[in-house]
Amino acid sequence: MMNKQNIKNIKGLTLIEILIGVAVTALMMGAMFSSYTVVNNSYNQVTDRAQVSRSSRDIVGMIVRDIRLAGFKYYFGKNDEGIANFEDLTHVSGNEEDRTIDDSHDPIIVFRDRLGYTPSDETLAGTGDSESKWQGLKNKCCDQIRIVYGDFIKGEDQNYKKYRITYFAKPMQKNENDKFYGVYKTKESWLETDEFSGSWDSTCSECYSNQLVRSHLVDMEFLLFDENGKHLYNSGTGTYPQPNNASSVDLYRIAQVDLRLSFRSKKNFYRTIGTDKKQRLVLGLGDGRAAENFNDKYLRDSVVVSISTRNLGLD
């Protein structure tokens, strides 16, 4: 039988000691959770930034390939259908009689701050654009570029063709408070007939219309330079060289295209909104593209590249 002396020798924890242990454990768990939250947020931010940057680079690669094709002519190959050689195909420029700029075969045409695009064989009706999508977005955004090059399709007909690639932006919205732009692409073909006539068509087997390339666009900008590094933008008229004006000859002196693509994250990136003292700016490249400050919580990142044309830039 246990006596009183043995009871006094039994060791244990008092209530105060247990409470202290619980408090210390809670502090340690809180510190560990805080550290995990910080590390997890940092990881998510790095992932979001990498995703925005990676998507931008993927689209840049696509546009670079198309711009380097601008003005390309396919001179080789055999044609058994009595259709003219490529160098004899009718060249259409926007300043010719009964022709518009939409008929143009000129290699690169850039329009400043132009949203949307309708292929030549389609009408404006049924595009699905809602006026509400355009509201709440900035007034100046997103250049449009049209790229024309030639090719030879060796098929049953063996016809020489020209292609026109158009990159443009259209407004998009997730909800009333989350509006942005999307980068779209349209591919059209011009099939010359034996009567030396034709038209741009977006219904060919390899063509497509209004294909979404990437959403959450902030801005898209193209700058054109000649072989001497002269910027071909006319600040007086606010336009680049176009087929229907006196500077149309400069369309064939484009030696370099500078491209800027700016995208934003799909979800909030920062904990707080921007302030005047700590601005979150998106910088422009050319005339009329001032730095723009955003005060929301989204991350915005820009990719800038210079693209040398292969088939242009000659006197």
C-alpha positions as CSV (number, residue, x, y, z in Angstrom):
1,M,0.0,0.0,0.0
2,M,1.3,3.5,-1.0
3,N,2.0,5.7,2.0
4,K,2.0,9.5,2.2
5,Q,5.8,9.7,1.6
6,N,5.5,7.9,-1.7
7,I,2.7,10.2,-2.8
8,K,4.9,13.2,-2.2
9,N,7.6,11.8,-4.4
10,I,5.4,11.4,-7.5
11,K,6.4,14.1,-10.1
12,G,3.9,15.7,-12.6
13,L,2.8,19.0,-14.2
14,T,0.9,21.7,-12.4
15,L,-2.1,23.5,-14.1
16,I,0.1,26.6,-14.6
17,E,2.8,24.6,-16.3
18,I,0.3,23.0,-18.7
19,L,-1.1,26.4,-19.5
20,I,2.3,27.8,-20.2
21,G,3.1,24.8,-22.5
22,V,-0.1,25.3,-24.4
23,A,0.6,29.0,-24.9
24,V,4.2,28.3,-26.1
25,T,2.9,25.7,-28.5
26,A,0.2,28.1,-29.9
27,L,2.9,30.8,-30.4
28,M,5.1,28.3,-32.3
29,M,2.2,27.1,-34.5
30,G,1.2,30.7,-35.2
31,A,4.8,31.5,-36.2
32,M,5.0,28.4,-38.4
33,F,1.6,29.3,-40.1
34,S,2.8,32.9,-40.7
35,S,6.0,31.7,-42.3
36,Y,4.1,29.2,-44.5
37,T,1.7,32.0,-45.6
38,V,4.5,34.3,-46.5
39,V,6.4,31.6,-48.4
40,N,3.1,30.4,-50.2
41,N,2.2,34.0,-51.2
42,S,5.7,34.5,-52.5
43,Y,5.5,31.3,-54.5
44,N,2.2,32.2,-55.9
45,Q,3.5,35.7,-56.9
46,V,6.5,34.2,-58.6
47,T,4.3,31.7,-60.4
48,D,1.8,34.4,-61.6
49,R,4.7,36.6,-62.8
50,A,6.3,33.7,-64.6
51,Q,2.9,32.8,-66.2
52,V,2.3,36.3,-67.5
53,S,5.9,36.5,-68.8
54,R,5.8,33.1,-70.4
55,S,2.5,33.7,-72.2
56,S,3.9,37.0,-73.5
57,R,7.0,35.4,-74.9
58,D,4.9,32.6,-76.6
59,I,2.8,35.2,-78.5
60,V,5.9,37.3,-79.4
61,G,7.4,34.2,-81.0
62,M,4.3,33.8,-83.1
63,I,4.2,37.4,-84.2
64,V,7.9,37.4,-85.0
65,R,7.6,34.5,-87.4
66,D,4.7,36.2,-89.3
67,I,6.5,39.6,-89.5
68,R,9.6,37.9,-90.9
69,L,7.4,36.5,-93.7
70,A,6.1,39.9,-94.7
71,G,6.7,40.6,-98.4
72,F,7.9,37.0,-99.1
73,K,7.4,35.8,-102.7
74,Y,7.5,32.2,-103.7
75,Y,9.1,32.1,-107.2
76,F,9.7,28.3,-107.5
77,G,7.5,25.4,-108.2
78,K,5.6,24.1,-111.2
79,N,2.0,25.2,-112.1
80,D,0.0,23.0,-114.4
81,E,-3.3,24.9,-114.3
82,G,-2.4,27.8,-116.5
83,I,-2.3,30.3,-113.6
84,A,0.3,33.0,-113.8
85,N,3.7,32.8,-112.1
86,F,3.8,34.5,-108.7
87,E,5.7,37.5,-110.0
88,D,2.9,38.1,-112.5
89,L,0.1,38.0,-110.0
90,T,-1.9,41.2,-109.8
91,H,-0.6,43.5,-107.1
92,V,-3.3,45.4,-105.3
93,S,-2.6,48.6,-103.5
94,G,-5.1,50.7,-101.5
95,N,-4.6,53.8,-103.7
96,E,-5.6,52.1,-107.0
97,E,-8.9,52.8,-108.7
98,D,-11.9,51.1,-107.1
99,R,-9.7,49.6,-104.4
100,T,-9.7,50.3,-100.7
101,I,-7.1,49.8,-98.0
102,D,-8.8,46.5,-97.1
103,D,-7.9,45.1,-100.5
104,S,-4.2,46.0,-100.1
105,H,-1.4,43.5,-100.7
106,D,1.2,45.8,-99.2
107,P,3.5,43.8,-96.8
108,I,3.0,45.5,-93.5
109,I,0.3,48.0,-92.5
110,V,-0.1,49.3,-88.9
111,F,-3.1,51.1,-87.5
112,R,-2.7,53.0,-84.3
113,D,-5.3,52.5,-81.5
114,R,-7.7,50.4,-83.6
115,L,-9.8,47.7,-81.9
116,G,-11.5,44.9,-83.7
117,Y,-11.2,43.6,-87.3
118,T,-13.7,42.3,-89.8
119,P,-12.3,40.1,-92.6
120,S,-13.0,41.2,-96.2
121,D,-15.6,38.5,-96.8
122,E,-17.6,39.1,-93.6
123,T,-19.9,41.9,-92.5
124,L,-19.9,43.8,-89.3
125,A,-23.2,42.2,-88.3
126,G,-23.0,39.3,-86.0
127,T,-19.6,39.9,-84.5
128,G,-20.9,39.5,-81.0
129,D,-19.3,42.6,-79.6
130,S,-21.3,44.2,-76.8
131,E,-21.0,47.9,-76.3
132,S,-20.8,47.3,-72.5
133,K,-17.4,45.6,-73.1
134,W,-16.0,48.8,-74.5
135,Q,-17.0,50.9,-71.5
136,G,-14.6,51.2,-68.6
137,L,-11.5,50.6,-70.8
138,K,-9.0,53.2,-71.7
139,N,-9.5,55.3,-74.8
140,K,-6.2,54.5,-76.5
141,C,-5.2,50.9,-76.7
142,C,-3.8,48.3,-79.0
143,D,-2.4,48.8,-82.5
144,Q,-3.5,46.6,-85.3
145,I,-1.0,45.0,-87.8
146,R,-1.7,43.4,-91.2
147,I,1.0,41.2,-92.7
148,V,0.9,40.0,-96.3
149,Y,3.2,37.3,-97.8
150,G,3.1,34.8,-100.7
151,D,3.2,31.0,-100.8
152,F,2.8,28.1,-103.1
153,I,0.2,25.4,-102.2
154,K,1.1,22.2,-103.9
155,G,-2.2,20.4,-104.1
156,E,-4.7,19.2,-106.6
157,D,-4.9,22.7,-108.2
158,Q,-1.3,23.8,-107.6
159,N,-2.3,27.4,-107.1
160,Y,-0.1,30.3,-106.0
161,K,-1.6,32.2,-103.1
162,K,-1.1,35.2,-100.9
163,Y,-1.9,35.3,-97.3
164,R,-2.8,38.1,-95.0
165,I,-2.3,37.8,-91.2
166,T,-4.0,40.3,-89.0
167,Y,-3.3,40.7,-85.3
168,F,-5.8,42.9,-83.4
169,A,-7.4,43.4,-80.0
170,K,-11.0,43.2,-78.8
171,P,-12.5,44.0,-75.5
172,M,-13.4,41.1,-73.1
173,Q,-14.9,41.0,-69.6
174,K,-15.1,38.4,-66.9
175,N,-17.7,40.5,-65.1
176,E,-18.7,44.2,-64.8
177,N,-15.7,44.9,-62.6
178,D,-13.1,42.9,-64.5
179,K,-12.7,44.1,-68.1
180,F,-9.6,43.7,-70.3
181,Y,-8.6,43.0,-73.9
182,G,-7.8,39.9,-75.9
183,V,-5.3,39.4,-78.7
184,Y,-7.0,37.9,-81.8
185,K,-5.7,36.6,-85.1
186,T,-7.3,36.3,-88.5
187,K,-5.7,34.5,-91.5
188,E,-7.1,35.2,-95.0
189,S,-5.9,34.1,-98.5
190,W,-5.9,35.7,-101.9
191,L,-6.2,33.1,-104.7
192,E,-5.4,34.5,-108.1
193,T,-7.5,33.2,-111.0
194,D,-6.6,33.0,-114.6
195,E,-8.5,36.3,-115.1
196,F,-6.0,38.0,-112.7
197,S,-8.6,38.8,-110.2
198,G,-9.6,37.6,-106.8
199,S,-10.5,38.7,-103.3
200,W,-9.4,38.0,-99.7
201,D,-11.2,35.0,-98.2
202,S,-11.2,33.7,-94.6
203,T,-13.0,30.5,-95.4
204,C,-10.1,28.6,-97.0
205,S,-9.1,25.3,-95.4
206,E,-6.0,26.8,-93.8
207,C,-7.7,30.1,-92.9
208,Y,-9.5,31.2,-89.8
209,S,-11.3,34.3,-88.4
210,N,-11.2,36.0,-85.1
211,Q,-9.2,33.4,-83.3
212,L,-8.4,34.2,-79.7
213,V,-4.7,34.0,-79.0
214,R,-4.4,35.3,-75.4
215,S,-6.7,37.1,-73.0
216,H,-5.9,39.8,-70.4
217,L,-4.1,42.1,-72.7
218,V,-3.3,45.6,-71.5
219,D,-1.8,47.1,-74.7
220,M,-0.2,46.1,-78.0
221,E,2.1,48.5,-79.8
222,F,4.0,48.3,-83.1
223,L,6.7,50.8,-84.2
224,L,8.1,50.9,-87.8
225,F,11.6,51.9,-88.8
226,D,13.4,52.2,-92.1
227,E,16.9,50.9,-93.0
228,N,18.4,54.1,-91.5
229,G,16.6,53.7,-88.2
230,K,14.2,56.5,-89.0
231,H,10.8,56.2,-87.2
232,L,8.1,56.1,-89.9
233,Y,5.3,57.4,-87.7
234,N,3.9,60.7,-88.9
235,S,3.1,62.7,-85.8
236,G,1.2,65.3,-87.8
237,T,-1.3,62.9,-89.2
238,G,-1.1,60.4,-86.4
239,T,-0.5,57.5,-88.8
240,Y,2.1,55.1,-90.1
241,P,2.7,54.8,-93.9
242,Q,-0.5,53.5,-95.6
243,P,-1.3,52.6,-99.2
244,N,-3.7,55.5,-99.7
245,N,-1.3,58.4,-99.0
246,A,1.9,59.9,-100.3
247,S,4.0,57.8,-97.9
248,S,3.0,54.5,-99.4
249,V,6.5,54.0,-100.8
250,D,7.8,53.7,-97.2
251,L,5.8,50.5,-96.8
252,Y,8.6,48.8,-98.7
253,R,11.4,50.4,-96.7
254,I,10.3,48.9,-93.3
255,A,13.5,47.3,-92.0
256,Q,12.6,46.9,-88.4
257,V,9.4,46.4,-86.3
258,D,9.5,47.1,-82.6
259,L,6.8,45.3,-80.7
260,R,5.5,45.8,-77.1
261,L,3.0,43.4,-75.6
262,S,1.6,44.2,-72.1
263,F,-0.5,41.7,-70.1
264,R,-1.9,41.6,-66.6
265,S,-2.5,38.8,-64.2
266,K,-5.8,37.0,-64.1
267,K,-6.2,37.5,-60.3
268,N,-5.1,40.0,-57.7
269,F,-1.3,40.0,-57.3
270,Y,-0.7,42.8,-54.7
271,R,-2.3,43.1,-51.3
272,T,-3.0,46.8,-51.7
273,I,-3.8,49.2,-54.5
274,G,-1.3,51.5,-56.0
275,T,-0.9,55.1,-54.8
276,D,0.5,58.3,-56.2
277,K,3.7,57.8,-54.2
278,K,4.1,54.2,-55.3
279,Q,2.8,54.1,-58.8
280,R,2.4,51.0,-60.9
281,L,3.2,52.2,-64.4
282,V,3.0,50.6,-67.8
283,L,5.4,52.4,-70.1
284,G,4.7,53.0,-73.8
285,L,7.3,53.2,-76.6
286,G,6.1,55.6,-79.3
287,D,4.5,58.9,-79.8
288,G,1.2,59.2,-78.0
289,R,1.9,56.3,-75.7
290,A,2.4,58.0,-72.3
291,A,3.1,56.0,-69.2
292,E,-0.1,54.8,-67.7
293,N,-0.7,54.4,-63.9
294,F,-2.9,51.6,-62.6
295,N,-4.3,51.7,-59.0
296,D,-5.7,48.1,-58.8
297,K,-4.1,45.0,-57.4
298,Y,-3.2,43.3,-60.7
299,L,0.3,42.6,-61.9
300,R,1.2,44.0,-65.3
301,D,4.3,43.0,-67.3
302,S,5.6,44.0,-70.7
303,V,7.7,42.3,-73.3
304,V,9.6,44.4,-75.9
305,V,11.4,43.0,-78.9
306,S,12.9,44.4,-82.2
307,I,12.2,42.3,-85.3
308,S,14.2,42.7,-88.5
309,T,12.2,42.1,-91.7
310,R,13.8,39.7,-94.2
311,N,12.1,40.7,-97.4
312,L,11.7,44.5,-96.9
313,G,13.9,47.5,-96.1
314,L,15.3,47.8,-99.6
315,D,15.4,51.0,-101.7
